[in-house]
Amino acid sequence: MSQMPGTVRSVRAVLLAVGAVSVLASLGFVVAAATLETGALGALFVGLLLLAALLLGVFATAVIAIARRFAGGGNGVRIGAVAIGSLLTLGGASGLVAHSGAWGSWAAAVAAGLFVTVLSTGDASREWFDLPRR
């Protein structure tokens, strides 16, 4: 198999989209922290916003790094994609529960996570990532 299967290309595209959305969300938290006026609890809120921005930035970096390594293959890349898909699914599901079933971005996170996890564990993905590389 010399060409990446369609399912693997789809997973990579979804991961790149998740990474881009995570970067935008991280920048949104930074902008919110920069425009927040510090009052009685303002410094605490600024710190929490910056912490959320940092965590999203680290997540975005990991997602984009995994997506970029898809062409090279390797079982570690597939395991990383499954881990990211699981994190997306669990994070989206906990967001749905915490926000009383509010749909939207939480449901999109669950769908993207399930998509990445299911397709990364499929036979075509397993064959692609198990191929010896030069």
N, C-alpha and C positions, 0 to 999 in steps of 0.2 A: 504494500500500500504506500504509494509515493505521494499521494495527495491527501490532504486533511479531509476527513469525512464531513458531510454537511452538518451532522449533529454537533461535532466538535467545533466547527466554525460558528454555529449558532450559540453555543455556550460561551465562546470567546466574545462574541458580539454583545451578549447580555452582560457579561462581566465588565466589558469596557463601558457599557451604558451605566451600570451600577457604580463604577468608579467615577465616571463623570458627574453623576448626580451627587455622589458623596463629596466630591470636591466642591461643587456648588453649594451644598448644604453647609459644609465647613466654612466657606467664605461668608455665607449668610450669618452664621454664628459670630464670626469675627466682626462683621459690620454691625450686628446688633450690640455686641460688646463695646464697640467703639462709640456708638451713638447713645449709649445708656448713661444717664446722669447718675453719679454716685451720691447717694443719700444715706439714710440710716442702714439699709441693707444693700445698697448699690454695689459696693465693692465685692460682696459675696456673690451677687448675681453675675457681675462681670467675670469673676473667677470661674463660676460654673459654666458660663457661656464659652469662655476660652478653653476650659477643659473639654467640653463637648466638641469644640472645633478641632482640638488636638486629636482626640480619639477618632473623629471622622476622617481627619487627614491621614492618620496612620492606617485606618481601614481602607481608604481610597488608594493609598500607595500599595498596600498588599494586594488589593484586587487587581489593580492595573499591572503590577509586576507578574502576578500569576497569569493574567490574560496574555501578556507579551511573551511568555515562555511556552505557550501552547504549540507553536511551530516546532520547537525543539523536542517536545515530548518529555517522556520520563514519568515514572509512576508518582514521584513526589509532586509533580504539577497537578496530576489528576486528584491526588489526595488533598492538595491545597484547594482545588476547585470544589471538591465535596465539602470540605470544612467551611469554605466561604458560603456555599449554598445552605449549609445547615445553620450557620450564624444568621443569614438573611431570613430563613424560615422561622427560627426561634425568635429573632428580634421583631419581625413583623407580627407574629402570633401574639407575643407579649404586648405589643402596641395595640393590637385589636382588643385584647382583654382589658388593658389599662384604660382605654378610651371608649369603653362600653360598645364595642363592635362598630366603631366609626370606620367606614370604608375609605378608600382612597389610597394614599401612599402606603398604608399598612398592608392592605390587601395586595398591592403591587409588589411589596417586598416579599410577602409570602409566596406569591406566584413566581417571582423571579428566583427565589431560593429553591422552591420545588423543581422548577425547570432546570436550574443548574445542577442540583443534586441528582435528579433522575437521569438526565442525559449524560452526566459525567460518570455514572455507574453502569451505563449500558455497554453492550458488547462491542459496538463500533468504537466507542471511546477507549475501552479497555485495550482493544487491539492496537489502536493508534498510539497510545501512551506506552505500550509494552514493546514497541518496535525498537530494535537496536539503532542507535544514532551514530553518525560518523563524527 
